Amino acid sequence: MTNVNEDFISKYPLLFAQSEVNPLGVPYWGIECGAGWHLILEKLCRQVQSHVDNQKVEQVVFRQIKEKYGALRVYYSGGDDYVEGLVDMIEAVSTVICESCSAPAKLTKLKGGWIKTVCEKCRQKFESQID
């Protein structure tokens, strides 16, 4: 069984060219977010690589993809204004999709001070684990 980083690296080797599999000498932090956002990341990767291939812009290389303050954050190099727009859009969309299960959600401050984008069911589950 492969992990999410390996799945994305195998599907999009150029986007993840600095991964542990293909080191470029740049630190690679990987994908660090819940499974609920993997589908929107898949769509982002497909759109970005298609744009790079068809418009002959500088190859985009993702350095880190993670959750920060309840939203998706994508750190990368390369691309153009169109790629920047795609990344901005996916980061905004992540604030209405549950990071855990992909259900409709909202950015919420949880017990313990955590800020997450979660649906009600996942919010309750998350908070039940915090003492």
Secondary structure, DSSP 8 states (H G I E B T S, - for coil): ---HHHHHHHH-TTTTTTSSSS--SS---EEES-GGGHHHHHHHHHHHHHHHHHHT----EEEEEEEETTEEEEEEE---HHHHHHHHHHHHHGGGB-TTT-SB-EEEE-GGG-EEEE-HHHHHHHHHT--
